[in-house]
Each structure stands twice: as C-alpha cells, then as structure tokens.
C-alpha cells in the first residue's frame, strides 16, 4: 500500500489565482497549474531567501521533498515565461496548520490538517486504524498552532 502524501504547511494563500501573459486569445493560451505548496516553496526559497533546510522545516516536509516541490514549481514558472503560458495557482496537498490527532479507543496517533478539525469536533471523522469516531485533538501539541485553538473551541479530551 502506498504511503499517503504528507500535508505541506503553507503560510501564504495568494490573492491573485492566475497570471496571464496577454489579454488577447486567453481561451487559446495553454496553461500550467502551479500548486499552492509549489508557490509556497518559491516564496520561501526565492523571495524570503531561506536555506532549503529552513524552508523544509517551515513546510513540515523533508529536505528532499522540499527540493522536489521547488524544482517542479521552477520548471512550471520557467515554461510559462519562456513559452507564454498562463499560470493558474490552485490545488495541491496543503494545509495552513497541522494538528496532532488521537483515537480514544485504539490510541492511534497521527497528524491531520487543521481544515479537518471541524469534522473531528462534530464526530464525523473516523480513526484510520480502527474506524472509531472517538477521535480527539492530541493534547501534546508542544506549543504548535493547534493547542491554542483547541482550548478555545473546546476540542480537548473530556
């Protein structure tokens, strides 16, 4: 069984979702789809000037994974600039925050995107190991984003 893709943490969601090289014949221009995590990799490395290890740490991925994301992003941007293609920014496997989660029945622990925490709160989420709906936010957040919000929204062990 293939390993699930790890969530990539991003800090910046662009306000403009596309770039068009020309206004004439927009429907006929080919496009490249730049994933949000690819844009984040370019922002961290090329705009912020961080080292790859720092970028990888911020995105909560390994350094080789960060390198692959960055190379893919740069290839798409270069292709669009050289060949006059539209750049559409959308999709990907990203989250704004990553939270630890725990099953109350089997004790399985994993990380989940913050965006899924609302379904966990309402009991609509199942443990991937045992199928139980008794899933809570992990209490060992170690100062990460999740800990502060869990208390505020009542997402804690009872």
C-alpha positions in Angstrom: 0.0 0.0 0.0 1.4 3.4 -1.0 2.2 5.9 1.8 -0.3 8.8 2.0 1.1 12.2 0.9 2.1 14.3 3.8 0.4 17.6 4.3 2.5 20.6 3.2 2.2 23.6 5.5 1.8 26.9 3.8 1.7 30.4 5.3 0.6 32.4 2.3 -2.5 32.0 0.1 -2.3 34.2 -2.9 -5.0 36.8 -3.6 -4.5 36.5 -7.4 -5.0 32.9 -8.5 -3.6 33.3 -12.0 -1.2 35.2 -14.3 -2.0 35.7 -18.0 0.8 36.8 -20.5 -1.6 38.5 -22.8 -5.3 39.6 -22.9 -5.8 38.5 -26.5 -7.0 35.0 -27.0 -6.9 34.0 -23.4 -9.0 30.9 -24.1 -6.4 29.6 -26.6 -3.3 30.0 -24.4 -2.1 26.8 -22.8 -1.7 26.9 -19.0 0.5 25.5 -16.3 -1.2 24.7 -12.9 1.1 25.7 -10.0 0.1 24.0 -6.8 -0.2 26.2 -3.7 2.7 24.3 -2.0 4.9 24.9 -5.1 4.1 28.6 -4.8 5.0 28.5 -1.1 8.3 26.8 -1.9 9.2 29.6 -4.4 8.2 32.2 -1.9 10.3 30.8 0.9 13.4 30.0 -1.1 13.5 32.7 -3.8 11.6 35.6 -2.2 12.4 35.1 1.5 15.9 33.8 0.7 15.8 31.0 3.3 18.0 27.9 3.2 16.4 24.7 1.9 16.5 23.1 5.4 14.7 26.1 6.9 12.1 26.1 4.1 11.5 22.3 4.6 11.1 22.9 8.3 8.6 25.6 7.8 6.6 23.5 5.4 7.0 20.5 7.7 8.4 18.2 5.0 11.8 16.6 4.5 14.5 18.5 2.6 14.5 16.1 -0.4 10.7 16.6 -0.6 11.1 20.3 -0.5 13.7 20.1 -3.3 11.2 18.1 -5.5 8.4 20.6 -4.8 10.8 23.6 -5.6 12.1 22.0 -8.9 8.6 21.3 -10.1 7.5 24.9 -9.3 10.5 26.4 -11.0 10.0 24.2 -14.1 6.4 25.3 -14.5 7.2 29.0 -14.0 10.1 28.9 -16.5 7.9 27.1 -19.1 5.2 29.7 -18.7 7.6 32.6 -19.0 9.5 31.2 -22.0 6.5 29.8 -23.8 3.9 32.4 -22.9 1.6 30.1 -20.9 -0.9 31.1 -18.3 0.0 30.2 -14.7 -3.1 29.0 -12.7 -2.5 28.7 -9.0 -4.7 26.1 -7.4 -4.9 22.8 -5.6 -2.2 20.6 -4.0 -1.9 18.8 -0.8 -1.5 21.7 1.7 -2.9 23.0 4.9 -2.5 26.2 6.8 -1.8 24.3 10.0 -1.1 20.7 11.0 -2.6 19.3 14.2 -1.9 16.1 16.1 -4.9 13.8 16.5 -5.6 10.7 18.7 -8.1 7.9 18.7 -9.6 7.4 22.2 -10.4 3.7 21.5 -7.2 2.3 20.0 -4.7 5.0 20.9 -3.6 5.5 17.3 -1.9 9.0 16.8 -1.4 10.8 13.5 -1.3 14.4 12.1 -4.3 16.0 10.4 -4.9 19.2 8.6 -6.5 22.0 10.6 -9.2 22.2 8.0 -10.4 18.7 9.0 -10.6 19.6 12.7 -14.2 20.8 12.4 -15.4 17.4 11.3 -13.4 15.8 14.1 -15.1 18.1 16.6 -18.6 17.0 15.4 -17.8 13.3 15.5 -17.9 12.9 11.7 -14.3 11.7 11.4 -13.1 8.1 11.8 -9.8 6.7 13.0 -8.0 5.2 10.0 -6.8 2.3 12.1 -10.0 1.1 13.9 -12.9 3.1 12.4 -13.9 4.6 15.8 -15.5 8.0 15.8 -14.0 8.8 19.2 -11.2 11.0 17.7 -9.8 14.0 19.5 -7.2 16.6 19.0 -3.9 15.4 20.6 -3.0 17.0 23.8 0.7 17.0 23.2 0.8 19.9 20.7 4.1 21.2 22.1 3.3 24.9 21.5 2.1 24.5 18.0 -0.9 26.3 16.5 -3.4 23.6 17.4 -3.0 23.8 21.1 -4.2 27.3 21.5 -7.2 26.9 19.2 -8.2 23.5 20.6 -8.8 25.0 24.0 -10.7 28.0 22.6 -13.0 25.8 20.5 -13.4 23.1 23.2 -11.5 20.4 21.2 -10.0 18.6 24.1 -10.2 15.4 25.9 -13.0 15.2 28.4 
